Amino acid sequence: MKTNFKFLAILAFFATFLNSCSSDDDAGSTLAAPVISNFEYGEGSDHSTEQFAYKTSDIHLEADIFAEATVSSIAVSIHAHDLTPAADEVEWHFEQVFTDSNYLVMNPTFHEHISVPNNIPAGEYHVELTVTDTQGNSTEVEGHILILDVITISEVSVDSTVVRGSNFHAEFFINALNGVHTITLDIHAHGITPGAGETEYDQELVFEEGYHELNEVEFHEHITVPADAPAGEYHITFTVEDENGNTEEFETHIDITA
């Protein structure tokens, strides 16, 4: 009986020892979540780290990832912060999960370029990068980026009235990333019927000299109104076209008086 008791005691000891070792191994197998460092993003054309990008261009994103377990996915999300689209714009919410083979390793470097649409609101966008490993651990970093128009028109000053036979003044500043191609002025009446001795006034002027291919320039012109133009309210549209065919418009009205 004593022999059997000793044998059972030895078996119990080894069972307890093995279970303890197994528990230690399980505790030791817990791997830390991925670490994301050197997260940078900006204008894609020159791999800028300044946190802005232009419509029709792309956003450069890059980050170093340290992972104790193999990476299973890298997700990018870009969405707006309280931006209201204009009539010809749409909301932009970009989401993509990257599972390329060069990312499904222990310590990858993430590097991608995200195209920016032309028909989205300019303004501040939220950028999120999430890395998940094969153990289900995930880490997220975030920031903000400013999306800019490729053409901006600012500090507009256009006369609100003009006497026919004289001229009106128009000036504004243009910032065109790709350079100015042309500036077009269109002026036409709103339901005005010419009287005796008057001629319908509908004019389009194209300006290039002094503006063509410039990235920053002040538009400053005096536009003559014919002496026989009917009096009334006229609609004015200025259209700036850049060297890549992108356009930006500014609209206003002017009263032509007799």
C-alpha positions as CSV (number, residue, x, y, z in Angstrom):
1,M,0.0,0.0,0.0
2,K,2.9,2.4,0.9
3,T,4.4,1.8,-2.5
4,N,1.2,2.6,-4.3
5,F,0.8,5.7,-2.3
6,K,4.3,6.9,-3.1
7,F,3.7,6.2,-6.8
8,L,0.5,8.2,-6.9
9,A,2.1,11.0,-5.0
10,I,4.9,11.2,-7.6
11,L,2.4,11.2,-10.5
12,A,0.5,14.0,-8.8
13,F,3.7,16.1,-8.4
14,F,4.7,15.7,-12.0
15,A,1.1,16.5,-13.2
16,T,1.2,19.7,-11.1
17,F,4.7,20.6,-12.4
18,L,3.7,20.1,-16.0
19,N,0.5,22.1,-15.6
20,S,2.5,24.9,-14.1
21,C,5.0,24.9,-16.9
22,S,2.2,24.9,-19.5
23,S,0.6,27.9,-17.7
24,D,3.9,29.7,-17.7
25,D,4.3,29.0,-21.5
26,D,0.8,30.3,-22.2
27,A,1.4,33.5,-20.3
28,G,4.7,33.9,-22.1
29,S,3.1,33.5,-25.5
30,T,1.0,36.7,-25.1
31,L,2.5,39.1,-27.8
32,A,2.3,42.8,-27.6
33,A,0.2,44.8,-30.1
34,P,1.9,46.4,-33.1
35,V,3.8,49.6,-32.6
36,I,3.4,52.4,-35.3
37,S,6.1,55.0,-35.5
38,N,7.3,57.7,-37.9
39,F,3.7,58.2,-39.2
40,E,3.8,60.8,-41.9
41,Y,1.5,62.1,-44.6
42,G,1.2,65.0,-47.0
43,E,1.3,66.0,-50.7
44,G,2.2,63.0,-52.7
45,S,4.1,64.6,-55.6
46,D,7.1,65.3,-53.5
47,H,6.5,63.0,-50.5
48,S,5.9,66.0,-48.3
49,T,5.4,65.7,-44.6
50,E,3.5,69.0,-44.5
51,Q,-0.1,68.0,-43.7
52,F,-1.9,69.2,-46.8
53,A,-2.7,67.9,-50.3
54,Y,-4.5,69.1,-53.4
55,K,-7.6,67.9,-55.2
56,T,-6.8,65.8,-58.3
57,S,-3.4,65.0,-56.7
58,D,-2.6,62.3,-54.1
59,I,-1.8,61.9,-50.4
60,H,1.5,60.2,-49.5
61,L,1.3,58.0,-46.4
62,E,4.1,56.2,-44.7
63,A,4.8,54.5,-41.3
64,D,7.2,52.1,-39.7
65,I,5.6,49.1,-38.0
66,F,7.1,46.9,-35.3
67,A,5.1,43.8,-34.8
68,E,5.9,40.8,-32.6
69,A,3.3,38.7,-34.5
70,T,2.8,38.8,-38.3
71,V,0.8,41.7,-39.6
72,S,-2.6,40.5,-41.0
73,S,-3.9,43.8,-42.4
74,I,-3.3,47.6,-42.5
75,A,-6.4,49.8,-42.9
76,V,-6.6,53.5,-43.9
77,S,-9.6,55.7,-43.4
78,I,-10.0,59.3,-44.5
79,H,-13.1,61.3,-43.9
80,A,-14.3,64.9,-43.6
81,H,-14.9,67.0,-40.5
82,D,-18.2,68.8,-40.9
83,L,-17.7,69.8,-44.5
84,T,-20.8,70.6,-46.6
85,P,-20.5,69.7,-50.3
86,A,-21.3,72.4,-52.8
87,A,-23.8,71.7,-55.6
88,D,-21.2,70.1,-57.8
89,E,-19.4,68.3,-55.0
90,V,-19.8,65.0,-53.2
91,E,-18.8,63.7,-49.7
92,W,-15.5,61.8,-49.6
93,H,-15.0,58.9,-47.2
94,F,-12.1,56.8,-48.2
95,E,-11.6,53.3,-46.7
96,Q,-9.2,50.6,-47.8
97,V,-7.7,47.5,-46.2
98,F,-4.2,46.6,-47.5
99,T,-3.2,42.9,-47.4
100,D,-0.3,43.0,-49.9
101,S,2.3,40.3,-49.3
102,N,5.0,42.9,-48.4
103,Y,2.8,44.0,-45.5
104,L,2.0,40.6,-44.1
105,V,5.3,40.2,-42.3
106,M,6.7,41.0,-38.8
107,N,8.0,44.5,-39.2
108,P,6.8,46.1,-42.5
109,T,7.1,49.7,-43.7
110,F,3.8,51.0,-44.9
111,H,3.9,53.3,-48.0
112,E,1.0,54.2,-50.2
113,H,-0.4,57.0,-52.3
114,I,-4.1,57.8,-52.1
115,S,-5.7,59.7,-55.0
116,V,-7.7,62.8,-54.0
117,P,-10.9,63.4,-56.1
118,N,-11.6,66.7,-57.7
119,N,-15.3,67.0,-56.8
120,I,-15.0,67.0,-53.0
121,P,-15.2,69.9,-50.5
122,A,-11.9,71.5,-49.6
123,G,-11.1,71.6,-45.9
124,E,-9.9,69.4,-43.0
125,Y,-10.0,65.6,-43.2
126,H,-9.4,63.0,-40.5
127,V,-6.8,60.3,-41.3
128,E,-6.6,57.0,-39.5
129,L,-4.1,54.1,-39.9
130,T,-4.9,50.8,-38.1
131,V,-2.6,47.8,-38.0
132,T,-3.9,44.4,-37.0
133,D,-1.7,41.3,-36.4
134,T,-2.6,37.6,-36.6
135,Q,-3.2,37.4,-32.9
136,G,-6.0,39.9,-33.2
137,N,-4.1,42.8,-31.6
138,S,-4.5,46.1,-33.3
139,T,-3.0,49.6,-33.0
140,E,-4.4,52.9,-34.4
141,V,-2.8,56.3,-35.1
142,E,-4.6,59.3,-36.4
143,G,-4.1,62.9,-37.6
144,H,-5.6,65.6,-39.8
145,I,-4.9,66.8,-43.3
146,L,-6.0,69.9,-45.2
147,I,-7.3,69.3,-48.7
148,L,-6.9,72.3,-50.9
149,D,-8.3,73.4,-54.3
150,V,-5.8,73.5,-57.1
151,I,-7.2,76.9,-58.1
152,T,-8.3,79.5,-55.6
153,I,-9.8,83.0,-56.2
154,S,-9.7,85.5,-53.4
155,E,-10.1,89.1,-52.5
156,V,-12.6,89.7,-55.3
157,S,-13.5,93.3,-56.1
158,V,-16.0,94.0,-59.0
159,D,-18.0,97.2,-59.5
160,S,-21.7,96.7,-58.8
161,T,-22.8,99.4,-61.2
162,V,-21.5,100.9,-64.5
163,V,-22.8,103.6,-66.9
164,R,-23.1,102.2,-70.4
165,G,-20.4,103.6,-72.7
166,S,-17.9,103.5,-69.8
167,N,-16.0,100.7,-68.1
168,F,-16.1,98.7,-64.9
169,H,-13.3,97.6,-62.7
170,A,-12.6,94.0,-61.7
171,E,-9.7,92.5,-59.7
172,F,-9.0,89.4,-57.6
173,F,-6.1,87.2,-56.7
174,I,-5.5,83.8,-58.2
175,N,-3.5,80.9,-56.8
176,A,-3.1,78.1,-59.4
177,L,-1.0,75.1,-58.5
178,N,-0.5,74.1,-62.1
179,G,-0.3,77.6,-63.5
180,V,-3.0,79.8,-65.2
181,H,-4.0,78.9,-68.7
182,T,-6.8,81.4,-69.4
183,I,-9.2,83.7,-67.5
184,T,-12.6,84.0,-69.2
185,L,-15.2,86.7,-68.5
186,D,-18.8,86.0,-69.6
187,I,-21.4,88.8,-69.2
188,H,-25.0,88.5,-70.3
189,A,-28.4,90.0,-69.6
190,H,-31.2,88.7,-67.5
191,G,-34.4,88.9,-69.6
192,I,-33.7,92.4,-70.9
193,T,-35.3,93.4,-74.2
194,P,-33.3,96.0,-76.2
195,G,-35.1,99.2,-76.9
196,A,-34.8,101.5,-79.9
197,G,-31.2,102.2,-80.8
198,E,-30.0,99.5,-78.4
199,T,-28.1,96.2,-79.1
200,E,-28.3,93.1,-77.1
201,Y,-25.2,92.9,-74.9
202,D,-23.7,89.4,-74.5
203,Q,-19.9,89.3,-74.3
204,E,-17.2,86.8,-73.7
205,L,-13.6,87.9,-73.2
206,V,-10.5,85.7,-72.8
207,F,-7.4,87.0,-71.0
208,E,-4.0,85.3,-71.3
209,E,-1.4,88.0,-71.6
210,G,0.2,88.7,-68.2
211,Y,-1.5,85.7,-66.6
212,H,-0.6,82.7,-68.7
213,E,1.5,80.0,-66.8
214,L,1.7,82.0,-63.6
215,N,1.0,80.3,-60.3
216,E,0.2,83.4,-58.3
217,V,-1.2,86.5,-60.0
218,E,-3.5,89.5,-59.5
219,F,-6.2,89.8,-62.2
220,H,-6.8,93.5,-62.8
221,E,-8.8,94.7,-65.7
222,H,-11.2,97.5,-66.8
223,I,-14.0,96.2,-69.1
224,T,-15.7,98.6,-71.5
225,V,-19.5,98.4,-71.8
226,P,-21.0,99.4,-75.2
227,A,-22.9,102.7,-75.3
228,D,-25.9,101.0,-76.9
229,A,-26.2,98.2,-74.3
230,P,-29.6,98.0,-72.7
231,A,-29.8,99.1,-69.1
232,G,-30.5,96.5,-66.5
233,E,-29.0,93.7,-64.4
234,Y,-26.3,91.5,-65.9
235,H,-24.8,88.3,-64.8
236,I,-21.0,88.0,-64.7
237,T,-19.0,84.8,-64.6
238,F,-15.2,84.7,-64.3
239,T,-13.6,81.3,-65.1
240,V,-10.0,80.5,-64.3
241,E,-8.6,77.5,-66.2
242,D,-5.2,76.0,-65.3
243,E,-2.7,74.2,-67.5
244,N,-4.2,70.8,-66.6
245,G,-7.8,71.8,-67.6
246,N,-9.1,72.3,-64.0
247,T,-11.4,75.3,-63.6
248,E,-12.7,77.5,-60.9
249,E,-15.5,80.0,-61.2
250,F,-16.7,83.2,-59.5
251,E,-20.1,84.7,-60.2
252,T,-21.6,88.1,-59.5
253,H,-24.0,90.7,-60.9
254,I,-23.7,94.2,-62.2
255,D,-26.3,96.9,-63.0
256,I,-25.8,98.8,-66.3
257,T,-27.4,102.2,-66.2
258,A,-28.2,104.7,-68.9
